[in-house]
Amino acid sequence: MTLYPFSRIRNVILAEYLDRVEPIRQKYLHDDHCGSRCPCHRNPILEEQFKVSRYEDYQKEIDPIHTKMMGLLEQARGAQCQR
């Protein structure tokens, strides 16, 4: 069995995390939702409400991925300490 340095394992896990998160992040960008004629671009209160509701939806999709990847990092760090 080949043992890899933690930094290499961490980089692989982080790359996988970014590959999974980036499409979700792109989906929730404000400008993807509406064009410049959207009233929320002219009304700061509406824009802020929109950002908050979109952020909550974004977090719901990201949290399971984040939890899984952090668990993998902890396992890798634990395996590194046992060597």
N, CA and C of each residue as an Amber inpcrd file, in Angstrom:
protein
   249
   0.8490000  -1.1750000   0.0000000   0.0000000   0.0000000   0.0000000
   0.8970000   1.2410000   0.0000000   0.6000000   2.1630000  -0.8970000
   1.3840000   3.3880000  -1.0090000   0.8160000   4.4460000  -0.0640000
   1.6890000   5.0680000   0.6990000   1.2790000   6.1590000   1.5730000
   1.6650000   7.4810000   0.9240000   0.7140000   8.3630000   0.8130000
   0.9480000   9.6690000   0.2100000   1.0260000  10.7260000   1.2970000
   1.7940000  11.7840000   1.0640000   1.8490000  12.8680000   2.0540000
   0.4740000  13.5360000   2.1790000   0.1880000  14.0330000   3.3670000
  -1.1020000  14.6600000   3.6270000  -1.3740000  15.8110000   2.6610000
  -0.3590000  16.5910000   2.3230000  -0.5710000  17.7380000   1.4350000
  -1.0960000  17.2920000   0.0720000  -0.6260000  16.1670000  -0.4000000
  -1.0980000  15.6560000  -1.6910000  -2.5520000  15.1740000  -1.5870000
  -2.8650000  14.4870000  -0.5210000  -4.2360000  14.0190000  -0.2980000
  -5.1720000  15.2170000  -0.1440000  -4.7300000  16.2070000   0.6200000
  -5.5360000  17.4130000   0.8160000  -5.8310000  18.0940000  -0.5130000
  -4.8260000  18.1980000  -1.3740000  -5.0220000  18.8520000  -2.6690000
  -6.0210000  18.0970000  -3.5380000  -5.9890000  16.7870000  -3.4940000
  -6.9440000  15.9750000  -4.2700000  -8.3640000  16.1860000  -3.7350000
  -8.5110000  16.1760000  -2.4110000  -9.8340000  16.3660000  -1.8030000
 -10.3570000  17.7700000  -2.1120000  -9.5180000  18.7780000  -1.9990000
  -9.9550000  20.1380000  -2.2880000 -10.3200000  20.3220000  -3.7530000
  -9.5900000  19.6980000  -4.6510000  -9.9210000  19.7670000  -6.0800000
 -11.2860000  19.1350000  -6.3380000 -11.5360000  18.0040000  -5.7070000
 -12.8430000  17.3400000  -5.8450000 -13.9460000  18.2260000  -5.2850000
 -13.6900000  18.8560000  -4.1510000 -14.6630000  19.7660000  -3.5370000
 -15.0060000  20.9070000  -4.4910000 -13.9790000  21.5200000  -5.0560000
 -14.2190000  22.6330000  -5.9810000 -14.9490000  22.1820000  -7.2380000
 -14.6430000  20.9970000  -7.7230000 -15.3460000  20.4630000  -8.8940000
 -16.8300000  20.2820000  -8.6180000 -17.1670000  19.9170000  -7.4020000
 -18.5750000  19.7000000  -7.0540000 -19.2930000  20.9970000  -6.7100000
 -18.5810000  21.9360000  -6.1030000 -19.2040000  23.1620000  -5.6190000
 -19.3510000  24.2190000  -6.7110000 -18.4250000  24.3060000  -7.6080000
 -18.4380000  25.3790000  -8.6120000 -19.7280000  25.4080000  -9.4410000
 -20.2290000  24.2780000  -9.9420000 -21.4900000  24.3520000 -10.6970000
 -22.6580000  24.8710000  -9.8490000 -22.6690000  24.5130000  -8.5720000
 -23.7260000  24.9950000  -7.6740000 -23.5580000  26.4940000  -7.4550000
 -22.3260000  26.9320000  -7.2500000 -22.0670000  28.3630000  -7.0490000
 -22.5110000  29.1680000  -8.2670000 -22.1900000  28.6610000  -9.4390000
 -22.5740000  29.3470000 -10.6780000 -24.0900000  29.4670000 -10.7950000
 -24.7960000  28.4410000 -10.3310000 -26.2530000  28.4390000 -10.4170000
 -26.8740000  29.5500000  -9.5750000 -26.2140000  29.9220000  -8.4840000
 -26.7830000  30.8980000  -7.5640000 -26.2270000  32.3110000  -7.7240000
 -25.4560000  32.5530000  -8.7500000 -24.9900000  33.9200000  -8.9690000
 -26.1820000  34.8200000  -9.2810000 -26.2050000  35.9850000  -8.7260000
 -27.3480000  36.8900000  -8.8830000 -27.6030000  37.2570000 -10.3410000
 -26.5780000  37.5530000 -11.0770000 -26.7570000  37.9940000 -12.4580000
 -27.2990000  36.8950000 -13.3580000 -27.1380000  35.6340000 -12.9570000
 -27.7190000  34.5480000 -13.7380000 -29.2340000  34.5190000 -13.5920000
 -29.7130000  35.0150000 -12.4860000 -31.1490000  34.9700000 -12.2090000
 -31.9210000  35.9900000 -13.0450000 -31.3940000  37.1840000 -13.1560000
 -32.1740000  38.2350000 -13.7980000 -31.2560000  39.1870000 -14.5480000
 -31.8180000  39.9130000 -15.4450000 -31.0510000  40.8750000 -16.2310000
 -30.9980000  42.2270000 -15.5420000 -30.4130000  43.1870000 -16.1930000
 -30.2500000  44.5150000 -15.5980000 -31.5830000  45.2470000 -15.4400000
 -32.6350000  44.7870000 -16.1160000 -33.9570000  45.4350000 -15.9930000
 -34.7370000  44.9280000 -14.7780000 -34.2210000  43.9380000 -14.1140000
 -34.8990000  43.3860000 -12.9390000 -35.0380000  44.4800000 -11.8720000
 -36.2040000  44.6040000 -11.2260000 -36.3960000  45.6570000 -10.2250000
 -35.4570000  45.5360000  -9.0260000 -34.9550000  44.3280000  -8.7590000
 -34.0910000  44.2050000  -7.5820000 -32.7400000  44.8920000  -7.8010000
 -32.3890000  45.2290000  -9.0480000 -31.1640000  45.9960000  -9.2800000
 -31.3690000  47.4730000  -8.9590000 -32.6400000  47.8840000  -8.9430000
 -32.9320000  49.2920000  -8.6610000 -33.3690000  49.5100000  -7.2210000
 -33.6840000  48.4290000  -6.5090000 -34.1690000  48.5350000  -5.1420000
 -33.2340000  47.7450000  -4.2200000 -32.4070000  48.4480000  -3.4410000
 -31.4300000  47.7510000  -2.5840000 -32.0570000  46.7910000  -1.5730000
 -33.2530000  47.0930000  -1.0840000 -33.8950000  46.2030000  -0.1050000
 -34.2910000  44.8930000  -0.7730000 -34.8870000  44.9670000  -1.9590000
 -35.2470000  43.7520000  -2.6840000 -34.0050000  42.9460000  -3.0400000
 -32.9550000  43.6390000  -3.4430000 -31.7230000  42.9460000  -3.8080000
 -31.1500000  42.2050000  -2.6110000 -31.1710000  42.8360000  -1.4490000
 -30.6350000  42.2000000  -0.2460000 -31.4800000  40.9900000   0.1500000
 -32.8130000  41.1200000   0.0720000 -33.6860000  39.9850000   0.3820000
 -33.4150000  38.8290000  -0.5690000 -33.2070000  39.1520000  -1.8240000
 -32.9160000  38.1300000  -2.8180000 -31.6180000  37.4110000  -2.4820000
 -30.5950000  38.1730000  -2.1540000 -29.2980000  37.5780000  -1.8330000
 -29.4050000  36.6430000  -0.6260000 -30.1510000  37.0510000   0.3930000
 -30.2860000  36.2350000   1.5980000 -31.0060000  34.9310000   1.2770000
 -32.1100000  35.0030000   0.5400000 -32.8590000  33.7770000   0.2420000
 -32.0480000  32.8600000  -0.6700000 -31.3380000  33.4230000  -1.6320000
 -30.5100000  32.6100000  -2.5090000 -29.3490000  31.9950000  -1.7320000
 -28.7800000  32.7350000  -0.7910000 -27.6650000  32.2130000  -0.0090000
 -28.1100000  31.0290000   0.8430000 -29.3130000  31.1130000   1.4150000
 -29.8210000  30.0030000   2.2260000 -29.9960000  28.7500000   1.3710000
 -30.5350000  28.9120000   0.1550000 -30.6790000  27.7770000  -0.7670000
 -29.3140000  27.2100000  -1.1450000 -28.3880000  28.1120000  -1.3970000
 -27.0190000  27.7270000  -1.7570000 -26.3900000  26.9020000  -0.6310000
 -26.5440000  27.3830000   0.6030000 -25.9800000  26.6790000   1.7560000
 -26.5680000  25.2850000   1.9100000 -27.8650000  25.1310000   1.6510000
 -28.5020000  23.8200000   1.7640000 -27.8900000  22.8200000   0.7910000
 -27.4890000  23.2870000  -0.3870000 -26.8780000  22.3860000  -1.3660000
 -25.4090000  22.1290000  -1.0720000 -24.7360000  23.1280000  -0.5470000
 -23.2920000  23.0330000  -0.3110000 -22.9630000  22.2620000   0.9700000
 -23.7600000  22.4090000   2.0090000 -23.4390000  21.8160000   3.3150000
 -23.1430000  20.3100000   3.2770000 -23.9550000  19.4790000   2.5990000
 -23.6230000  18.0430000   2.5830000 -22.2650000  17.7530000   1.9230000
 -21.9630000  18.4830000   0.8680000 -20.6740000  18.2930000   0.1860000
 -19.5440000  18.7260000   1.1100000 -19.7200000  19.8800000   1.7450000
 -18.7030000  20.4100000   2.6530000 -18.4550000  19.4440000   3.8130000
 -19.5260000  18.9280000   4.3980000 -19.4050000  17.9960000   5.5170000
 -18.6460000  16.7360000   5.1020000 -18.9860000  16.1980000   3.9370000
 -18.3270000  14.9820000   3.4590000 -16.8330000  15.2250000   3.2220000
 -16.5020000  16.3380000   2.5670000 -15.0960000  16.6220000   2.2560000
 -14.2970000  16.9120000   3.5200000 -14.8960000  17.5910000   4.4870000
 -14.1910000  17.8470000   5.7410000 -13.9560000  16.5410000   6.4890000
 -14.9110000  15.6230000   6.4110000 -14.7350000  14.3030000   7.0240000
 -13.5820000  13.5420000   6.3890000 -13.4850000  13.6260000   5.0600000
 -12.3700000  12.9710000   4.3600000 -11.0320000  13.5880000   4.7650000
 -11.0110000  14.9210000   4.9070000  -9.7670000  15.5760000   5.3480000
  -9.3760000  15.1250000   6.7480000 -10.3520000  15.0260000   7.6540000
 -10.0700000  14.5680000   9.0140000  -9.5600000  13.1370000   9.0280000
 -10.1500000  12.2680000   8.1940000  -9.6810000  10.8820000   8.1020000
  -8.2480000  10.8340000   7.5990000  -7.9620000  11.6400000   6.5960000
  -6.6060000  11.6650000   6.0420000  -5.6090000  12.1800000   7.0780000
  -6.0030000  13.2110000   7.8060000  -5.1240000  13.7700000   8.8380000
  -4.9090000  12.7440000   9.9510000  -5.9740000  12.0190000  10.3260000
  -5.8650000  10.9850000  11.3620000  -4.9670000   9.8520000  10.9220000
  -5.0850000   9.4370000   9.6660000  -4.2320000   8.3690000   9.1370000
  -2.7820000   8.8230000   9.1040000  -2.5690000  10.0950000   8.8250000
  -1.2130000  10.6490000   8.7650000  -0.5840000  10.6190000  10.1610000
  -1.3900000  10.9090000  11.1900000  -0.8710000  10.9310000  12.5620000
  -0.5500000   9.5270000  13.0730000  -1.2250000   8.5110000  12.5560000
  -1.0130000   7.1470000  13.0190000   0.2600000   6.5320000  12.4620000
   0.8440000   7.1500000  11.4560000   2.0480000   6.5740000  10.8560000
   3.2060000   6.5810000  11.7630000
